[in-house]
Amino acid sequence: MRCVIARFPFDLSKSGVEATMKGVKPQPVEGESVLIGRRRYPVMQVGEVITRQDRRDFSAREVIRAMTALGFACRIAPEAMPARALTPLQAASELLGAPAPA
């Protein structure tokens, strides 16, 4: 399948991506990820390995679009959960290092 990543066309196949990523140790996943075989890789690592380009040259969205089109399962990073509001007593307890009352 022909994909455009960082304004460059690539002819990618699912088996080709799997072969390229075989033996590559996954970096810790902190955001978007792609499941290749039984391993979960960060999308930027996958993009860097399959395109041989610097991570600054493409976006995670481009790689996710290409990997999804090839049939790989992708996970989008969840939105940051809002912090719960602390009562003044709980905030003071945290500042003092004591366990906060419920």
N, C-alpha and C positions, 0 to 999 in steps of 0.2 A: 504494500500500500504506500502511496506517495503522501508524505507529510511535510509540512513546512514548519521548521523550527528555527527561530532567529533569522528569518528571511532566507534560509537555505533549504532547498528541497532534499528530502531523504527518502529512499525506498526502504521501508521497514516491513518486516514480517514478524509475526508473533514468535515463531521458532528462532528467527535471527536475534531478536531481543533476548530471548531466554538463553541462547548460546553465548551472547556477548556478556550477559550478567552472571553466567555460571562461573563460580570461583571468586566473585567479587564479594567481599565482606560488607554487609550492610552497615551504614553509619547509624547512629541513634536517630530515631524518628521523633521530630518535634512538631512537625506541621503536616503538610500533605504527604501522602505515601502511596506507593504502588505495590501490589502483591504480585510477585513474579515467582512462580513455583510455590515453594512453601516459605519464602522469605519476604519480609516487608522492607522496602527500600524507600528512602526519601526521594521525592520526585526530582529534585535538583541533582542528586547523585546519579539517578538513571539517565537524566538528560545529558549530563556531563560525559558519562561513559559511552552512550550510544552515538552522540554527535561529535565527541572529541573536541568540544568547545568549552570555553570558560563559562562558569555558571552565571556570570554577569551578562552574558550575551543573549540569554533567553529567559522567559518567564515560566513559572511553575504551571501556569494555565496552559501554555503551549504544549508542554510535556503531558499534562493530564489529558488534554484533548486527543493527542496522538495515541497515548496508551489505552484510553477508553475505546477509541476506534479500532484498535488492534484486539480488543477483548480482554484486557487486563482489568482487574478490580482496583479502583482508585478510591482513596479516602481523602476527603477534603478536611482541612483543619477546622475543628469546632470553634465557634466564636468564643471569645473569652467570657467566662461567666462573671456576672456582676458580683462584687464582694458584698457580703451581707452587712447590714448596718449594725454596729455595735452600740450598746447602751453606754452611757458614760461610765457606769460601774465596770462593765466588761473591758472597755478601753483602758481604764486606769489599772485594772488587774493585769492586762497584757503588758503594759509599760513597766510594771513592777516585776514581771516575770512569774507572777503567781497564777495558778490555774483560775481561769475565768469562771465565775458562777454562772450556772445555766439560766 
